[in-house]
């Protein structure tokens, strides 16, 4: 075989196999979950992270979830989990080979719950964790929600679980009305449900790394570690990070650290 032919064959193999190698490179897909009403997928403190992820060459989506300002409260917790599964499926169809869920506030218990149920999430980034059903029974200022949970339980016991009623929620110190069925309300607010972070944290797959970020001015700043972080399965890639600022601006403040951690924990 001539030198020229050998050279041509070598170039062909480099191009062919090199191209396959490039195509086989893993690609991260990020499902972003916004906070609870009045939060939504246009939250200026959270939604800009989509562009930040995309600049890394990652796929990212920030859908409007059932707990948003425009949908609050739309259906059962199981419905929210099904919607998340649909978004993950779409990311995979678009070429994502590794999935990271980034949740803010209410998006944190949702991310934990989905990771437990699906079992195929590559990493979780949990920002300014919010929504704490367990505390409705231990904190006096949250008694209105406690009473609504008891009311919803009584309605279900009386066979009226599918009747739409008015219940109470308190989000960042502000009370708001929730119009939904007793069954749906309990799926989000019962302390024993999968919407409770302390319930799902111990059940996270041990090979799923978790990053938690909380701001020094966040109302849960001193509680987050004992509430659920310390209940997570041991993983050398887990990270707990305290940043300046409060509940709303945590995603923006921690943006650089989030990118660095995802690259170290998932991309490698």
Secondary structure as UniProt FT lines:
FT   HELIX           3..23
FT   STRAND          28..33
FT   TURN            37..38
FT   TURN            41..42
FT   TURN            44..48
FT   HELIX           49..54
FT   TURN            55..57
FT   STRAND          59..61
FT   TURN            66..67
FT   TURN            69..71
FT   HELIX           77..93
FT   TURN            94..95
FT   STRAND          98..104
FT   HELIX           106..118
FT   STRAND          123..127
FT   HELIX           133..137
FT   HELIX           140..142
FT   HELIX           143..157
FT   TURN            158..159
FT   TURN            161..162
FT   STRAND          164..171
FT   TURN            172..173
FT   STRAND          174..181
FT   HELIX           182..189
FT   TURN            191..192
FT   TURN            194..195
FT   HELIX           197..200
FT   HELIX           201..203
FT   TURN            206..207
FT   STRAND          209..215
FT   TURN            216..217
FT   TURN            219..223
FT   HELIX           224..227
FT   HELIX           229..231
FT   TURN            236..237
FT   STRAND          239..243
FT   TURN            247..249
FT   HELIX           250..253
FT   HELIX           255..262
FT   HELIX           263..267
//
